[in-house]
Amino acid sequence: MLRWTVIFLIIAIVAAVLGFTGIASGAAAAAKIVFYIFIVIFLISLIFGRTKGRV
């Protein structure tokens, strides 16, 4: 999941350097969405990992 965030970030940077603002903003938006999904999944696994050890 984090790999997709990095890929979209690189696409956004390359597109911004080349001046394709529409493509850059689209790739940056996709990178943000994937990053937030990654954070949520990480927090959920962290919480369930702690509770599983105490059972």
C-alpha positions as CSV (number, residue, x, y, z in Angstrom):
1,M,0.0,0.0,0.0
2,L,2.8,2.4,0.8
3,R,4.4,1.4,-2.5
4,W,1.4,2.8,-4.3
5,T,1.7,6.1,-2.4
6,V,5.3,6.5,-3.4
7,I,4.5,5.6,-7.1
8,F,1.7,8.2,-7.2
9,L,4.0,10.8,-5.5
10,I,6.7,10.2,-8.1
11,I,4.2,10.5,-10.9
12,A,2.9,13.8,-9.4
13,I,6.4,15.2,-9.1
14,V,7.3,14.3,-12.7
15,A,4.1,15.6,-14.0
16,A,4.5,18.9,-12.1
17,V,8.0,19.3,-13.5
18,L,6.8,18.8,-17.0
19,G,3.9,21.3,-16.4
20,F,1.0,18.9,-16.7
21,T,-1.0,20.4,-13.8
22,G,-4.1,18.3,-14.3
23,I,-2.1,15.0,-14.2
24,A,0.0,16.2,-11.3
25,S,-3.1,17.1,-9.2
26,G,-4.8,13.9,-10.0
27,A,-1.8,11.8,-9.1
28,A,-1.3,13.8,-5.9
29,A,-4.9,13.3,-4.9
30,A,-4.6,9.6,-5.5
31,A,-1.4,9.5,-3.4
32,K,-3.2,11.2,-0.5
33,I,-6.1,8.8,-0.6
34,V,-3.9,5.7,-0.7
35,F,-1.7,7.2,2.1
36,Y,-4.7,7.8,4.4
37,I,-6.0,4.2,3.7
38,F,-2.6,2.9,4.7
39,I,-2.6,4.9,7.9
40,V,-6.1,3.6,8.8
41,I,-5.1,0.0,8.1
42,F,-1.9,0.4,10.1
43,L,-3.8,1.7,13.1
44,I,-6.4,-1.1,13.0
45,S,-3.7,-3.7,12.8
46,L,-1.8,-2.0,15.7
47,I,-4.9,-2.1,17.9
48,F,-5.9,-5.6,17.1
49,G,-2.3,-6.8,17.5
50,R,-2.2,-5.4,21.1
51,T,-5.6,-6.9,22.0
52,K,-4.7,-10.3,20.6
53,G,-1.6,-10.6,22.8
54,R,-3.6,-10.1,26.0
55,V,-6.2,-12.9,25.4
